[in-house]
Amino acid sequence: EQPVRIGVAEDEAFCFFYEDNFNLLKGMGAELVPFSPIHDKRVPENLDGLLLYGGYPELNGKMLEQNQRIKAEIRDAVNGGMPCMAECGGFMYLHEEMEDMEGRFCKMAGVIPAECQYTGKLVRFGYVEVQLPQGLTEKGTAERPEPEKIKAHEFHYFDSTANGEDCIATKPVTGRSWKCIHASDDHFWGFPHLYYPSDPKFVKWFLERAEKHI
């Protein structure tokens, strides 16, 4: 049986990820295929899903903008239903436009019709629990479904004109909460960096979706 092939954006713009996440994905049968949205001309062939992790797209805005072909391939793949998870920098990359550290607005992949702007201060910071949309993965019983949560972390000076409203993030200590994440049957995009081992069922959901993708 062929492993599920997941393309992982990995270069100077996308370099913030948890090694534990990679280990869990591989342990659940995924083959991780690194590629660079800055330097590569094409997305790797025969992918079943995409992972766009965080990092520093704002320091590499011009180079990301100039790589037109890979932006178009990522946009076409995602718009065509390829399962995709994007967090923080990867989420910013999916936007129409992103402000870089020189105050220039750069054209990004254009999947999310919104823009990311530099705020000059930490927008949201610290550990959170993200409550997943009901029915995204099955948990609890039909009579008493319990809300499913995954642990995450936020640290960013940028904000989006469309942060998403499909999930609720809650700070465990203060109880403060807010809406976040664009989530559907084939994608999960937002600022929080997810810690997969806190909810392996969520990872299973993503890999099952990727497996079914043609």
Buried (B, 14 or more C-beta within 10 A) or exposed (E): EEBBBBBBBBBBBBEBBBEEBBEBBEEBEBEBBBBBBBEBEEBBEEBBBBBBBBBBBBBBBEBBBEBEEBBEBBBEBBEEBBBBBBBBBBBBBBBBBBBBEEEEBBBBBBBBEBBBBBEEEEBBEEEBBBBBBEEBBEBEEEEEEEEBBBBBBBBBBBBBEBBBEBBBBBBEEEEEEEEBBBBEEBBBBBBBBBBBBBBEEBBBBBBBBBBEBE
